[in-house]
């Protein structure tokens, strides 16, 4: 690699090149409004790092600072991409280090990558602690009833305060989200998505909030009925197998669908090594930037 590679912070002037770079690699196309929303209007105050050669952008890496409900501060990597011809040359590592030098007091860093992204971060010492499969409902919701043992533990999850929910769901430049509300402490956030390759119309349950476990089944039922009324051909959501959400979804007829999505992280302070245990976590689709 003979040409000089410049690593720097991105600006709004870079957006048109970022759109071209991302859309050259993914079927889910982005526009300039997405990058403005994600990097310049975000409550997470992210950094956007780019790699360029002769002023042509050949790589990007975003890093948000997010808080967990247990107080840990996480850096979450987003929109990480390098042009295929420049992969395997150490550019990704340089962008990661450049971003981390601008953050202080992070307890860990994480990402929800595809297979290529997983392989890239594991070379840097990150650990893959979970493969996340969709919970998938193709047919009408089941009426089967059976008792489910419930043992609620203080699971770790990402904080979604009111300003974050407004930014994430109300102000999203690409998707329209719909709330299915029982009350302010018991609700779901849903959306309709049409796959650009298969043209299948999906309904996603991207976020669940509940304080009363007896209401969770009703929240899911309301969400499913609403998404079917919007002509969704199938419905997806996330739930890790050790969670109560997973048990309710299985009861309602959801099944696992194998997906290429992972949860990878690297802990900086050994006293927080419990974060490597996926059984300590509760995760939602809305935790990843693509949903």
N, C-alpha and C positions, 0 to 999 in steps of 0.2 A: 504494500500500500504506500505509494510514493507521494501522493498528494496530501497536503496539510489538512487535517480535520480540525475544525474550530468547534468547540463546545461552549455554549453560552445560554443565557436565559432568553426564552422566546418573548416576542411582543405581538401586539395586534397586527403589526405590519407583516408578520409571518403567516397569517391565517390562510391566505390563498394557497400558499405552498403546502401547508399542513393538510388542507382539504384534498389537494391533489395526491399527496403521499398516501393518506389513509384510504382514499377511494380507489387507489390503484391496487390495493391489497385485500379489501373486504367487500363483500356483497352488500352489507348494510352501509349505505352511503351517508356521509356527513356533509353538512354545509357550514358556512362561516358562523352562523348563529350558534351552532353547537359549541364551537371552540370559545366563543365569547362567553357563553353560559358556563361552560365547564372550568375555564381558567381565569376569566377576568370578572365574573360576577358571582363567585362562589363564596359561601360562608366559611369554607375550609381554608381560604387563602393559599391555594396551591402554588407550587412552582412548576413552570413548564420549561423543560430543558430541550434544546435542539442540538443536533450535530449537523454541520454543513461543510461542504467542499466547494470552494469558489462561489460562495453565497447561494449554493443550491442545497436545500435541506434534504438530508438523507436519513435522518433519524429523529425520533421524539420520545420523551419520557416525562410523564407528569407525576407529581407527588403531592397528595393531600395530607393535612394533619387532622386526624380524627380522634375523637375521645370515645373510650369504652364506658359502659355503665359501671365498671369497677374502678374507674379513674385512670387506667393506663392510657398513655398517649401513643397512638399508632400513626405511622406514615403509611398511607395506602397508595400504591402505584397504580396509575391509570394511563390508558392510551400509550402504551409502550410499543414502539415499532421502529424497525430499521429496514431500509431497502434491501431486498434479498441479496444483491451483489456485494453488500458491505457487511453481511452477517459473519460471525465467527472471527472477527478481527479486533475484538476488545473494545469496540465503540460503546456497546451497551453498558459495560462496567464503568467506563468513564462518565457516562451520563448519570448513572446511579450515584456515583461518588460526588459528582458535581452538585446533584440535588441534595444529598444528605449533608453536605457541608453548609447548607443554608437553613437546616433545621437543627434545633437544639432540644435536648431532653426527651428524645423519642425513646420509648421502652422497647419498641419493636417496629418492624416494617412488614407489610403484607401485600398480596395481590390475588386477584381472581383470574388466572390466566387460562388460555387454551394450551394445547400440548406444547407448541413451540415456545410460548412464554414460560411454561413450567420448566422446560429443559434449560432455558436461558437463566432463570433465577437460581435454579439448583446448582449451576456451575459457580455461582457466587456465594454458596454456602447457605442458601435458604432451604427450608424443609417443606415438602409437600405433606400436609397433615390430613388432607381429605380430597377425595374425588367427589364432586357434587353432581348428583344426577337430578333431573327434573322429576317431580311428582306429576303424573300425567293422567288426565281423565278424558277419555274419548267418548264414552257413552253417558247416558243420564245418570245422575247421582244415585248411589245405592240407598236403599231403605233398610238395609240390614242393621240390626241393633244388638249390641253386646256390651257388657261392662268392660271398661278399660282401667287398668290400674294406673293411678296417677301419683307420681312422686315428683313434686316440684322442687327443683334445686335452683340455686342462684347462678344461672347460666350467664356466660359472658356474651354481650351483644354490643353492636355499635350504637352510639347515642343518636337519637333522632329527636332533637328539640323542635320547637315550633318554627324557628327561622330556617332550620335545615329542611323540615318537611315542606315549607313554602317554596324554598328554592328547588328542591328535588322534584316535587310533584306539581305544584301550581305554576312554576315558571319554566318548566322543561320546554326546550325549543322544538322537540320532535314528536313527543308523545303527549296525548291527553289522558290524564289519570282520573279515575272515578272512585269516590269514597263510598263504601257500604258501611253505614254507621248505625250502631245500636245506641251508643252514647260516646262521650269524649274519650273514655278509657277503653272502649271495646269497639274496634272497627277494622276494616280491611281497606287497602288501596289496590285498585285493579287497573288494567289497561287492555286495549285491543291492539294486536300487532299482526300485520300481514307479512309473512315471510317472502322476501324478494325473489327467492329461488323456487320454492315449491308453490307459492301463491296461496298457501294455507293460511286461514285466518285464525289466529290463536287468541285466547284470553289468558292473561297472566294475573295471578294474585301475587303482587310484588312485595307486600308488606302487611303484617298482622300485628295488631296491638290488642291485648286483652288483659284485664285485671281479674276477671271472673271466669274461671275455667269452664263453668257450666254453660257459658255463652259461646265458646269457641266453635262448637259444631254449627250453631245457628249462623255465626259470622261466615263460615265457609259456605253454608248452604245459600245464604243470600248472595254471596259473591258469585257462586256457580250459576244460580238462576239468572242473575243480571247479565253475566257474560254470554250465556246461551241466548238471552233475549237480544243481544247484539250480534247474533249469528256467528259466534265463535264455533269453529269446527272441533276444537279440542281446548283443554284448559291445562295450564302448567303452573307450578309453584315450587318452592324449595321447602324442604324440611329434613333435617338430619335424623337418622334412625333412632337416636337416643332421646328425642324430644317428644313431648306430648302432642305437638302439632302433627308429627309423623303418624302417631298412633291413630289420631282422629281421621287423618286423610286416608289411611288404609281402610278404616272402617267405612268411609264414605265411598270407597270404590276406586281411589287413586292407586296407580301402580308406578313403579320406578321405570324411568326411561333413561337409558345410558346416554350420557352427554359428555362432551370433551370440555369439562370445566373443572378447575382445581382451586384449592385454597392453600396458598403457599405463604410462609412467613419466616422471618428471621428475628430472633429475640436478642437484644443487645445486653440486657441485664439478666444474668443467670437466676436471680431470685424470682423472675417471672417465667421460668421454664414451664410452668403449668399451662401456659398459652399454647404449647405444642400439642396438648392433648385435645383432640377434636371433641371429645365427650364433655368438655367444659364450655362448648360454644353453642349459641343459637344464631343462625344466619338466615337472611332473607334475600330474595332476588334483588331488592333495591340496594343491597350492600355493594353490588357490582354495578359499574357504570353503564353497562350495555342494556340493562333492563328498564 
